[in-house]
Amino acid sequence: MFSIPAFLGVVMTTFGVCSSIPPTPPTASAESKSEPFFAGLKKVRLTLNYMIYTLGKGTSIATELFQ
């Protein structure tokens, strides 16, 4: 009895809304190309702020583990 409205909802959702791309980009930055993930990760890893953050976080974790 309750499966009929659920099945109808699934069918309408699956076949009723089938746009492959949005008509406009959701944000202005979505229009531009982004750099590859690992290249960005390497760039972040080499910044001074990230190194200081990693050193501080690693020190606090090590301090908690080896008390």
Rosetta silent file (secondary structure, phi, psi, omega in degrees, C-alpha in Angstrom):
SEQUENCE: MFSIPAFLGVVMTTFGVCSSIPPTPPTASAESKSEPFFAGLKKVRLTLNYMIYTLGKGTSIATELFQ
SCORE:     score description
SCORE:     0.000 S_00000001
   1 L     0.000  -48.509 -179.891    0.000    0.000    0.000 S_00000001
   2 L   -80.934  -11.509 -176.694    2.728    2.480    0.959 S_00000001
   3 H   -77.248  -23.930 -178.798    5.056    1.197   -1.735 S_00000001
   4 H   -65.637  -50.373  176.909    3.027    2.679   -4.612 S_00000001
   5 H   -64.241  -34.263  178.573    3.647    6.361   -3.691 S_00000001
   6 H   -66.045  -44.617  178.713    7.283    5.558   -2.899 S_00000001
   7 H   -63.642  -41.701  178.068    7.764    3.830   -6.261 S_00000001
   8 H   -61.772  -41.387  177.361    6.022    6.713   -8.046 S_00000001
   9 H   -63.382  -40.528  178.627    8.335    9.190   -6.305 S_00000001
  10 H   -65.185  -43.715 -179.346   11.433    7.220   -7.324 S_00000001
  11 H   -65.100  -43.173 -179.699   10.287    7.013  -10.947 S_00000001
  12 H   -66.001  -38.741  179.893    9.424   10.723  -11.098 S_00000001
  13 H   -69.004  -41.513 -176.823   12.729   11.695   -9.517 S_00000001
  14 H   -70.071  -45.930 -173.507   14.784    9.426  -11.766 S_00000001
  15 H  -101.722  -16.966 -178.200   13.156   10.232  -15.086 S_00000001
  16 H   -80.213  -39.994 -178.505   11.532   13.608  -14.434 S_00000001
  17 L  -112.899   96.982 -176.359   14.630   15.569  -13.516 S_00000001
  18 L  -135.808   57.111  175.827   17.412   14.488  -15.849 S_00000001
  19 L   -92.018  128.549 -177.410   19.529   17.515  -16.696 S_00000001
  20 L   -78.193  -31.385  178.272   23.173   16.597  -17.209 S_00000001
  21 L  -134.673  148.584  177.012   24.505   20.121  -16.556 S_00000001
  22 L   -70.226  154.036 -179.273   22.989   23.106  -14.779 S_00000001
  23 L   -63.701  -34.644  175.695   21.872   25.994  -17.001 S_00000001
  24 L  -133.057  153.521  177.896   24.314   28.370  -15.299 S_00000001
  25 L   -64.572  145.282 -179.229   27.310   27.641  -13.072 S_00000001
  26 L   -65.021  -32.338  177.379   26.455   27.680   -9.365 S_00000001
  27 L  -138.652  166.448  179.637   29.315   30.108   -8.609 S_00000001
  28 L   -67.064  -34.208 -178.514   31.684   32.284  -10.598 S_00000001
  29 H   -74.656  -17.745  178.987   34.666   30.098   -9.667 S_00000001
  30 H   -70.297  -19.243  179.619   32.919   26.980  -10.986 S_00000001
  31 H   -74.177  -30.756 -175.071   33.343   28.359  -14.499 S_00000001
  32 L   -84.337  157.389  176.553   37.141   28.376  -14.340 S_00000001
  33 L   -75.068  142.450  177.300   39.419   25.361  -14.665 S_00000001
  34 L  -105.018  159.167 -179.581   40.927   24.084  -11.435 S_00000001
  35 L   -79.392  159.624  178.784   44.401   22.692  -10.984 S_00000001
  36 L   -60.400  150.852 -174.242   44.972   18.952  -10.484 S_00000001
  37 H   -60.149  -50.125 -174.814   44.496   17.698   -6.919 S_00000001
  38 H   -69.912  -29.560  175.441   48.013   16.397   -6.292 S_00000001
  39 H   -67.016  -41.600  177.091   49.650   19.518   -7.731 S_00000001
  40 H   -66.726  -37.906  178.352   47.605   21.654   -5.331 S_00000001
  41 H   -64.118  -39.450  178.138   48.415   19.326   -2.451 S_00000001
  42 H   -66.230  -39.797 -179.818   52.138   19.640   -3.190 S_00000001
  43 H   -64.602  -40.987  179.218   51.834   23.430   -3.352 S_00000001
  44 H   -67.946  -41.699 -176.683   50.061   23.566    0.026 S_00000001
  45 H   -61.704  -26.931 -176.547   52.511   21.134    1.618 S_00000001
  46 L   -91.959    2.382  178.889   55.447   23.396    0.785 S_00000001
  47 L   -83.013  150.299 -177.980   54.030   26.561    2.401 S_00000001
  48 H   -65.543  -41.402 -179.589   55.449   27.782    5.691 S_00000001
  49 H   -60.321  -40.730  179.563   52.039   28.116    7.379 S_00000001
  50 H   -67.090  -39.007  179.173   51.207   24.477    6.650 S_00000001
  51 H   -64.465  -41.597  178.331   54.577   23.310    7.959 S_00000001
  52 H   -64.883  -43.094  178.940   54.089   25.244   11.221 S_00000001
  53 H   -61.588  -45.991 -178.743   50.543   23.877   11.562 S_00000001
  54 H   -64.095  -41.811  178.536   51.702   20.289   10.930 S_00000001
  55 H   -62.718  -44.477  179.265   54.557   20.605   13.409 S_00000001
  56 H   -66.256  -43.339 -179.785   52.243   21.975   16.096 S_00000001
  57 H   -66.633  -42.959  178.406   49.526   19.399   15.472 S_00000001
  58 H   -63.627  -38.614  178.285   52.018   16.536   15.415 S_00000001
  59 H   -65.391  -42.051 -179.150   53.608   17.753   18.628 S_00000001
  60 H   -68.675  -36.430  177.599   50.267   17.967   20.418 S_00000001
  61 H   -67.886  -44.031  179.468   49.250   14.480   19.275 S_00000001
  62 H   -63.686  -37.210  179.008   52.628   13.021   20.295 S_00000001
  63 H   -63.657  -41.856  179.153   52.381   14.742   23.671 S_00000001
  64 H   -69.104  -37.001 -177.497   48.958   13.193   24.309 S_00000001
  65 H   -73.121  -35.070 -172.994   50.059    9.728   23.176 S_00000001
  66 L  -111.217   40.881  177.827   53.274    9.537   25.169 S_00000001
  67 L   -77.552    0.000    0.000   52.298   11.060   28.514 S_00000001
